[in-house]
Amino acid sequence: MALRVIRLVVPAGTAALGAVNGVQKAAIHSSSVRSLRYGWWAYALGERTTPRLSQSSKIITVDGNLASGKGALAQKLADKLGMLYMPEPDTFYMDKMTGEKEPLPVDFNGMCSLEKFYTDPTAADGNSYRLQLWMYVMRLLQYSDAIEHLLTTGQGVVLERSPFSDVVFLEAMFKQGYIRKECVQNYNEIKGISICEFLPPHLVIYVDQPAEEVQKKLKQSSKTYLHHVPLSYLKSIEECYKKTFLPEIRETSELLVYDTAQAQDVERVAEDFEYLKFDKGPWLEQDDVSYHQMRMLVEDKQLVANLTHIPRFLPETTIGAHDFHQKYYTYKSLPGKKYAPGYNSDVGDKYIWLK
């Protein structure tokens, strides 16, 4: 069977976003099953999204090559505009969603390794494509968190990259010979049936830094596995951004491009944001009905994850039934994983019989 999210218990609704951001919110019910969630009845009883949206209720993504300074810009811009900052997800993003105290083994996090990709990008076990596909899933889950936060609170969100720009890494990998053509076809098929369920960001900010300067920064990184990233790979990412992603995204989203020096001037970026008209894209066509449907989707994280599952045989992402069985029950045997959260006595849950 094809590799998919083995961890079936994914937090739903604002519980997921609270776990990611480390924010605890008061609730009426203590039981996870009884927690109040937005649903059809809330909409039927008058819950509406548009009244809470303002001029700053926007999804902003900051894109750029590796070590281009996009993270610093995204965080400072979020603080300046009063928005929520969501750092770029890693392969253990789901651990943050489920509130794990320590990262779980890679068997439950995509069976891939970022460090292995940079040290051995042509590994025969298919690590490179598993990593790429898993990161797309993580970006999609994070993007659903961002939309959920926007629709629930009205507060804008600033992210580093998005599932829309994730394709630049796929194309760069293929150009460098790290993955096969069949992997590209599989990725495009999965993205085709999943990304269409989400609206693109209101604004994309691209930090333009030459690949040569990026490589110099990577060689100064404390992460030694980044010291030998090929210049050709970095140039491929830059080329894919400029020839593929940016021309496409400017048709539906506002686009601002800065070099690394300009990107350090947060005041200027914030001022440019204020002058944008936001007069194009599918967000203009939304109303309370479509917002309701969108909110129902993004609060169901398992449904979002299922959008990325296509039962296709691909050696890089296919595992046998026995292997899947073993991994699934190994996961269920971990502390607190046998039953739904709040119902596991092995981690100290109490009064289970009253819930």
C-alpha positions in Angstrom: 0.0 0.0 0.0 1.1 3.5 -0.7 2.8 5.5 2.1 0.4 7.8 3.9 -0.2 9.3 7.2 -0.1 6.3 9.5 -1.0 8.3 12.5 -4.7 8.3 12.2 -5.5 10.4 15.3 -4.9 14.0 14.2 -6.2 16.9 16.4 -9.2 18.6 14.9 -10.2 22.2 15.0 -8.5 24.8 17.1 -7.0 22.1 19.3 -4.5 21.4 16.5 -3.6 25.1 16.1 -3.2 25.5 19.8 -0.9 22.5 20.0 1.3 23.9 17.2 1.6 27.4 18.7 1.9 26.2 22.3 -1.2 28.2 23.4 -3.6 26.7 25.8 -7.2 28.0 25.6 -10.0 27.7 28.2 -12.7 25.3 27.2 -16.2 24.5 28.6 -15.6 20.7 28.5 -12.5 18.9 29.6 -13.1 15.8 27.6 -11.6 15.7 24.1 -14.8 14.1 22.8 -17.0 16.8 24.3 -14.9 19.7 23.2 -17.0 22.3 21.3 -16.2 22.6 17.6 -17.5 24.7 14.8 -20.0 22.8 12.7 -23.2 22.9 10.7 -25.3 23.8 13.8 -23.1 26.7 14.5 -23.6 28.1 11.0 -27.4 27.3 11.2 -27.6 29.3 14.5 -26.0 32.4 13.0 -22.2 31.9 13.2 -20.7 34.0 10.3 -17.2 34.6 9.2 -17.3 37.9 7.2 -18.1 40.2 10.2 -14.8 39.3 11.9 -12.6 39.9 8.8 -10.8 43.2 8.4 -8.3 44.8 5.9 -5.5 42.9 7.6 -7.2 39.5 7.5 -4.8 38.1 5.0 -2.6 35.0 4.4 0.9 36.1 3.6 3.7 33.8 2.6 7.4 34.7 2.4 9.3 32.7 -0.1 12.9 32.4 -1.2 15.9 30.1 -1.5 17.6 28.4 1.4 19.0 30.8 4.0 17.7 33.9 2.1 16.5 35.6 5.3 12.8 34.9 4.7 12.3 33.6 8.2 13.5 36.8 9.8 11.4 38.9 7.5 8.3 36.8 8.1 8.6 37.0 11.9 9.3 40.8 12.0 6.5 41.5 9.5 4.0 39.5 11.5 4.9 41.5 14.6 4.7 44.7 12.7 1.3 44.0 11.2 -0.2 42.3 14.3 -0.5 38.9 12.6 0.3 35.4 13.6 3.7 34.1 12.6 4.0 30.4 11.6 7.6 29.2 11.0 8.3 26.8 8.2 7.3 23.3 9.1 9.8 20.5 9.3 9.4 16.7 9.0 8.2 16.6 12.6 5.4 19.1 12.2 2.8 16.5 13.1 4.5 15.9 16.4 3.8 19.6 17.2 0.2 19.1 16.1 -0.3 16.2 18.5 1.6 17.9 21.3 4.4 15.4 21.6 6.9 16.1 24.3 9.7 14.6 22.2 9.8 13.9 18.4 8.6 10.5 17.5 10.7 8.1 15.4 10.9 8.8 11.6 8.8 5.7 11.0 5.9 7.9 12.1 7.1 11.0 10.4 7.3 10.2 6.7 10.1 7.6 7.0 12.4 10.3 5.6 15.4 12.4 6.7 16.3 15.9 5.7 19.9 15.4 6.7 20.2 12.3 4.6 18.8 14.2 1.6 21.6 16.7 1.8 24.3 14.2 2.4 23.1 11.6 0.0 20.4 13.0 -2.4 20.6 10.1 -4.7 20.1 7.4 -2.1 18.7 4.2 -3.6 16.0 3.8 -0.9 14.0 6.7 -2.3 14.5 9.0 0.7 14.6 12.2 -1.5 11.1 11.7 -2.9 9.6 10.5 0.4 11.0 13.7 1.9 9.5 15.9 -0.8 6.1 14.3 -0.6 6.0 14.3 3.2 7.0 18.0 3.2 4.1 18.8 0.8 1.7 17.1 3.3 3.2 19.0 6.2 2.9 22.3 4.3 -0.7 21.5 3.4 -1.6 20.7 7.0 0.1 24.0 8.2 -1.7 25.9 5.5 -5.0 24.5 6.7 -4.0 25.6 10.2 -3.4 29.1 8.9 -6.7 29.4 7.0 -8.5 28.0 10.1 -6.9 30.6 12.3 -7.8 33.4 9.8 -11.5 32.3 9.5 -11.9 31.6 13.3 -10.3 34.8 14.7 -10.0 37.2 11.8 -6.3 37.6 12.5 -3.9 37.5 9.5 -1.2 34.9 9.2 2.4 35.1 7.9 4.0 31.8 6.9 7.3 30.7 5.4 6.6 29.1 2.1 3.4 27.2 1.3 2.1 24.1 -0.5 1.7 26.3 -3.6 5.5 27.1 -3.8 6.6 23.6 -2.7 6.8 22.6 -6.3 10.1 24.5 -6.7 11.9 21.8 -4.7 10.3 19.0 -6.8 11.5 20.6 -10.0 15.0 21.3 -8.7 15.3 17.6 -7.5 14.2 16.3 -10.9 16.6 18.6 -12.7 19.5 17.4 -10.6 18.5 13.8 -11.1 17.6 13.1 -7.5 14.2 11.7 -8.3 12.6 9.9 -11.2 10.1 11.1 -13.7 7.5 8.8 -12.2 7.9 10.6 -8.9 7.2 13.9 -10.6 4.0 12.5 -12.1 2.9 11.1 -8.8 3.5 14.4 -7.0 1.6 16.4 -9.6 -1.3 14.0 -9.4 -1.5 14.3 -5.6 -1.1 18.0 -5.7 -3.7 18.3 -8.4 -6.4 16.7 -6.3 -5.5 18.5 -3.0 -4.3 22.0 -3.7 -7.5 22.8 -5.5 -9.4 22.6 -2.2 -7.5 25.6 -0.9 -7.3 29.3 -1.8 -3.9 30.7 -2.7 -2.3 33.3 -0.3 -3.4 36.9 -0.6 0.2 38.0 -0.8 3.4 36.3 -1.7 6.7 38.0 -0.8 9.8 36.7 -2.6 13.3 37.4 -1.2 15.7 37.3 -4.1 19.2 36.2 -3.2 21.6 34.9 -5.8 22.4 31.2 -5.4 26.1 31.9 -4.9 25.4 34.0 -1.8 23.0 31.4 -0.5 25.8 28.8 -0.8 28.2 31.0 1.2 25.6 31.3 4.0 25.0 27.6 4.1 28.7 26.9 4.4 28.7 29.1 7.6 25.7 27.2 9.0 26.0 25.2 12.3 24.3 22.3 10.5 27.3 20.6 8.8 25.1 18.7 6.4 24.3 22.0 4.7 27.9 22.8 3.9 28.0 20.7 0.8 24.7 21.6 -0.9 25.6 21.8 -4.6 25.4 25.2 -6.3 23.6 23.7 -9.2 20.7 22.6 -6.9 20.5 26.1 -5.4 20.4 27.6 -8.9 17.7 25.2 -9.9 15.5 26.3 -7.0 16.1 29.9 -7.9 15.3 29.3 -11.5 12.1 27.3 -10.7 10.9 30.2 -8.5 11.5 32.8 -11.2 10.3 30.8 -14.2 7.5 28.6 -12.8 6.1 29.7 -9.4 6.2 33.5 -9.5 4.7 33.9 -13.0 1.8 31.6 -12.0 1.1 32.9 -8.5 1.0 36.6 -9.6 -2.2 35.8 -11.5 -4.1 35.0 -8.4 -2.1 36.7 -5.6 -0.4 40.0 -5.0 3.4 39.7 -5.4 6.2 41.7 -3.8 9.9 41.0 -4.7 12.8 42.3 -2.6 16.5 41.7 -2.6 18.1 40.7 0.7 19.0 44.3 1.6 15.5 45.6 0.9 14.0 42.6 2.9 15.7 43.8 6.0 13.7 47.0 5.9 10.5 45.8 7.5 9.0 49.3 7.7 9.1 49.5 3.9 7.6 46.0 3.4 4.8 46.9 5.8 4.2 50.2 4.0 4.1 48.4 0.7 1.5 46.0 2.2 -0.7 48.9 3.2 -0.7 50.2 -0.4 -1.8 46.9 -2.1 -5.3 46.9 -3.4 -5.9 43.1 -3.2 -8.3 43.4 -6.1 -7.7 40.0 -7.7 -7.8 36.3 -6.9 -10.5 33.9 -5.7 -10.7 35.4 -2.2 -12.8 38.2 -3.7 -15.5 35.7 -4.7 -16.0 34.2 -1.2 -19.0 34.7 1.0 -20.3 33.3 4.3 -21.4 30.1 2.6 -18.1 29.3 1.0 -16.2 30.3 4.2 -18.4 27.9 6.1 -17.5 25.1 3.7 -13.8 26.0 3.9 -13.9 26.1 7.7 -15.4 22.7 7.9 -12.6 21.3 5.7 -9.6 22.9 7.4 -10.7 22.0 10.9 -10.7 18.3 9.9 -7.0 17.6 9.7 -7.5 13.9 8.9 -9.6 14.9 5.9 -6.9 17.3 4.8 -4.3 14.6 5.1 -6.5 12.1 3.2 -6.5 14.5 0.2 -2.9 13.6 -0.4 -3.4 9.8 -0.5 -3.6 8.1 -3.9 -3.2 4.3 -3.9 -0.5 4.1 -6.6 2.4 1.7 -6.7 5.7 3.7 -6.5 8.8 2.0 -5.1 9.8 5.1 -3.2 6.6 5.5 -1.3 5.0 2.0 -1.3 5.3 -0.3 1.7 4.0 -3.8 2.1 1.0 -4.8 4.1 3.0 -6.6 6.8 5.3 -3.6 7.2 2.4 -1.2 7.4 0.7 -3.5 10.0 3.9 -3.6 12.1 4.4 0.2 12.0 0.7 0.9 12.7 0.6 -1.3 15.8 4.0 -0.1 17.0 2.6 3.4 16.9 -0.6 2.3 18.8 1.6 0.7 21.5 3.3 4.0 22.3 2.3 5.7 25.6 -1.0 7.5 25.2 -1.7 6.3 21.6 -3.9 3.3 22.1 -7.1 5.3 22.5 -8.2 8.8 21.8 -6.5 11.6 23.8 -7.9 11.7 27.4 -8.7 8.0 27.5 -5.2 6.4 28.1 -4.5 5.4 31.7 -0.9 4.6 30.8 -0.2 8.4 30.6 -2.1 9.3 33.7 -5.6 10.1 32.2 -8.1 9.9 35.0 -11.9 9.4 35.4 -12.0 7.7 32.0 -15.2 5.9 32.9 -16.9 9.3 33.4 -16.1 10.7 30.0 
